Amino acid sequence: IQSKERYDNLFNEVIDKPPYFVLPNAPVFKNPEKRTISSRKLIYNGYIWSAFGPQFCLSFITKFPEYELHLKGAFHHNENMMNNYFPFLLNTKSLIIETEYLSQEELNNYLQQFSIGFCFYNFEHPFIKENAFNYLTAPSGKLFTYLGIGLPVICSDIKAFKIVEKCGAGILIDDYSPDNIKITVDKILNNYKFYSDNALKLAERNCFK
């Protein structure tokens, strides 16, 4: 199971509880070469929906266009944030959108060009509120995809992501303002080897195989 919290929730009233071990939703670790070069290219990978916080990344890149943000994934069918709030970004080099599906191996190769991965939840969104326990108690799969190639991460400050903070593989935030995201991005870039090496160690420790 993905976390002890989920186990306790499922088997709370069971007298004869089954044995278990914790296994996050992580891909097989391939032991890539360590990353030595950091850039200002940042990635939001996954479902492009306001429940998962891409708008925080877009607000950041709007204020600080000297960075480059890629959105990689499919858009939610009701998601119109791009048309309503950030249309001018589409005409700049600060924002790139990629929606093509990739296999895990292809995705790993694609992600090599970036320095930092974002992994957010918007707990003001009705869907996340309704399913809060699910998101609070286990890390998302894309987190380990980032870590598996040595990408440090910037994540929501919730219990599910505490392993990132504990292992020094990234930074947790609860202030999604553009200024705070910039401070956090720069902190990682200025000590990149530390965060990247720890990302690889954490991925190896949680390898699915």
C-alpha positions in Angstrom: 0.0 0.0 0.0 1.2 3.6 -0.6 1.3 4.7 3.0 0.6 3.6 6.5 -2.1 6.3 6.8 -4.0 4.6 4.0 -3.6 1.2 5.6 -4.9 2.4 8.9 -7.9 4.0 7.2 -8.8 0.9 5.2 -8.3 -1.6 8.1 -9.2 0.5 11.1 -12.0 -1.7 12.3 -10.4 -5.0 11.2 -9.3 -7.1 14.2 -7.0 -9.5 12.3 -5.1 -6.9 10.2 -3.2 -8.3 7.2 0.6 -7.8 6.9 1.7 -5.0 4.6 4.6 -3.1 3.2 4.7 0.5 1.9 5.3 0.9 -1.8 4.9 4.4 -3.4 3.6 4.8 -6.9 7.1 4.9 -8.3 8.6 3.6 -11.6 11.6 1.4 -11.8 14.8 3.3 -11.1 17.3 3.1 -14.0 20.3 4.7 -12.2 20.9 7.6 -14.7 24.1 9.7 -14.8 24.2 12.4 -12.2 23.1 15.8 -13.4 25.8 18.5 -13.3 24.1 21.4 -15.2 21.1 23.4 -14.1 19.1 25.7 -16.3 16.1 27.9 -16.0 13.9 25.4 -17.8 11.1 24.2 -15.5 8.5 21.5 -15.9 4.9 20.9 -14.8 4.2 17.4 -15.9 0.7 15.8 -15.6 -2.9 16.5 -15.9 -3.3 20.3 -16.7 -6.2 21.1 -14.4 -6.5 23.9 -11.8 -7.0 21.2 -9.1 -3.3 20.3 -9.5 -2.0 23.9 -9.5 -0.7 24.7 -13.0 -2.1 28.2 -12.5 0.5 28.8 -9.8 3.3 28.0 -12.3 1.7 30.2 -14.9 1.4 33.1 -12.5 5.1 32.7 -11.7 6.2 32.6 -15.3 4.0 35.6 -16.1 5.9 37.7 -13.6 9.3 36.2 -14.2 9.5 35.5 -18.0 13.3 35.1 -17.8 12.5 31.5 -16.8 11.0 28.9 -19.2 8.0 26.8 -18.2 6.8 23.7 -20.0 3.3 22.3 -19.4 3.4 18.6 -20.4 0.2 16.7 -20.3 -3.5 16.6 -21.3 -5.9 19.5 -20.5 -9.0 18.9 -18.4 -12.0 19.1 -20.7 -13.4 22.1 -18.7 -10.0 23.9 -18.2 -10.0 27.3 -19.8 -7.3 29.0 -17.7 -5.0 29.5 -20.7 -7.6 31.4 -22.8 -8.9 33.4 -19.8 -5.8 34.4 -18.0 -2.6 33.8 -19.9 -3.1 34.1 -23.7 -0.1 36.4 -24.2 2.2 33.8 -22.8 1.5 31.6 -25.8 3.3 34.1 -28.0 6.4 34.2 -26.0 9.3 31.7 -25.4 8.6 31.6 -21.7 5.8 29.0 -22.0 5.8 25.8 -24.1 2.8 23.4 -24.1 3.3 19.7 -25.0 0.2 17.4 -25.0 1.5 14.4 -26.9 1.4 11.1 -24.9 4.8 9.5 -24.1 5.7 6.2 -22.7 7.6 6.1 -19.4 11.0 5.8 -21.2 10.1 8.5 -23.7 9.0 10.8 -20.8 12.2 10.2 -18.9 14.2 11.3 -22.0 12.0 14.3 -22.5 12.4 15.4 -18.9 16.2 15.4 -19.1 16.2 18.9 -20.5 14.7 20.5 -17.3 16.1 21.4 -14.0 13.1 21.4 -11.6 9.7 19.7 -11.5 6.6 21.1 -9.9 4.1 18.9 -8.0 1.2 20.9 -6.5 -2.3 20.3 -5.2 -4.8 23.1 -5.0 -6.7 22.4 -1.7 -9.2 25.2 -2.5 -10.4 23.2 -5.5 -13.7 21.3 -4.8 -12.4 18.1 -6.2 -9.3 18.1 -4.1 -11.3 19.1 -1.0 -13.6 16.2 -1.6 -10.7 13.7 -2.0 -8.3 15.4 0.4 -7.4 12.2 2.3 -6.3 10.5 -0.9 -3.9 13.4 -1.8 -2.7 14.1 1.7 -1.6 10.5 2.4 0.5 9.4 -0.5 2.9 11.0 -3.0 1.8 11.2 -6.6 3.4 9.1 -9.3 4.9 12.0 -11.2 6.9 12.9 -8.2 9.0 9.8 -8.5 9.3 10.3 -12.3 11.0 13.6 -11.6 13.2 12.2 -8.9 14.1 9.2 -11.0 16.2 11.3 -13.4 17.6 13.6 -10.7 15.1 16.5 -11.0 14.7 18.3 -7.7 11.1 19.2 -7.0 9.0 22.0 -5.6 5.9 20.5 -4.0 2.9 21.4 -1.9 3.7 21.4 1.8 1.7 18.3 2.9 2.4 15.2 4.7 2.6 13.0 1.6 5.6 15.0 0.3 7.5 15.2 3.6 9.9 12.6 2.3 11.1 15.2 -0.2 12.0 17.6 2.6 13.4 15.0 4.9 15.8 13.7 2.1 16.8 17.1 0.7 15.4 16.3 -2.7 13.4 19.5 -3.1 11.5 22.1 -1.2 7.9 22.2 0.1 5.9 25.4 0.0 2.4 26.5 1.0 2.8 30.1 -0.4 2.3 29.8 -4.2 2.9 33.5 -5.0 5.2 34.2 -7.9 7.7 35.8 -5.6 7.9 32.8 -3.3 8.2 30.3 -6.1 11.1 32.4 -7.6 12.9 32.4 -4.2 12.4 28.6 -4.0 13.5 28.0 -7.6 16.6 30.1 -7.1 17.5 28.3 -3.8 17.5 25.0 -5.6 19.4 26.3 -8.7 22.1 27.8 -6.4 22.7 24.5 -4.7 21.7 22.2 -7.6 24.1 19.3 -7.1 22.9 18.8 -3.5 19.2 18.6 -4.4 19.7 16.6 -7.6 21.9 14.0 -6.0 19.4 13.6 -3.1 16.6 13.3 -5.7 18.4 10.3 -7.2 19.0 8.7 -3.8 15.3 9.0 -2.9 14.2 7.6 -6.2 16.5 4.6 -5.8 15.2 4.0 -2.3 11.6 3.8 -3.5 12.2 1.9 -6.8 9.2 -0.2 -7.7 11.3 -3.2 -8.6 
